[in-house]
């Protein structure tokens, strides 16, 4: 017994009834902004080379 299309449809209807169309679309917009920001952060992180960690024995 897995999740069928009817289970998903019932969950979506309940969410719309509880939160309303405007609230759900606002949450989806916030989720999309978060994903976009995460992807941008990951892309920015690849541009900078990692810093080398010097051996502490060389300093002595």
C-alpha positions as CSV (number, residue, x, y, z in Angstrom):
1,X,0.0,0.0,0.0
2,X,1.8,3.1,-1.2
3,X,0.9,6.7,-1.7
4,X,-1.5,7.0,-4.6
5,X,-2.7,10.1,-6.5
6,X,-5.9,10.1,-4.4
7,X,-3.8,10.4,-1.2
8,X,-1.9,13.4,-2.6
9,X,-5.1,15.0,-3.9
10,X,-6.8,14.8,-0.5
11,X,-3.7,16.3,1.2
12,X,-3.6,19.2,-1.2
13,X,-7.3,19.9,-0.7
14,X,-6.9,19.8,3.1
15,X,-3.9,22.2,2.9
16,X,-5.9,24.6,0.7
17,X,-8.9,24.5,3.0
18,X,-6.7,25.1,6.1
19,X,-4.4,27.9,4.7
20,X,-6.3,29.3,1.8
21,X,-5.0,30.0,-1.7
22,X,-3.2,33.2,-0.8
23,X,-1.3,31.7,2.1
24,X,-0.2,28.6,0.1
25,X,1.0,30.7,-2.8
26,X,3.0,32.9,-0.4
27,X,4.6,29.8,1.2
28,X,5.5,28.5,-2.2
29,X,7.0,31.8,-3.2
30,X,9.1,31.8,0.0
31,X,10.2,28.3,-0.6
32,X,11.3,29.2,-4.2
33,X,13.2,32.2,-2.9
34,X,15.0,30.0,-0.3
35,X,15.9,27.4,-2.9
36,X,17.2,30.1,-5.3
37,X,19.2,31.6,-2.5
38,X,20.7,28.2,-1.6
39,X,21.7,27.5,-5.2
40,X,23.3,31.0,-5.5
41,X,25.2,30.4,-2.2
42,X,26.4,27.1,-3.5
43,X,27.6,28.6,-6.8
44,X,29.3,31.5,-5.0
45,X,31.1,29.0,-2.7
46,X,32.7,27.2,-5.6
47,X,34.3,30.4,-7.0
48,X,36.7,30.8,-4.0
49,X,39.5,28.3,-3.7
50,X,39.8,26.6,-0.3
51,X,42.4,28.0,2.1
52,X,45.4,25.8,2.8
53,X,46.0,24.8,6.3
54,X,49.7,25.0,7.2
55,X,51.2,22.3,9.3
56,X,51.7,23.4,12.9
57,X,55.1,21.6,12.9
58,X,56.4,24.1,10.2
59,X,55.7,27.0,12.6
60,X,57.8,25.5,15.4
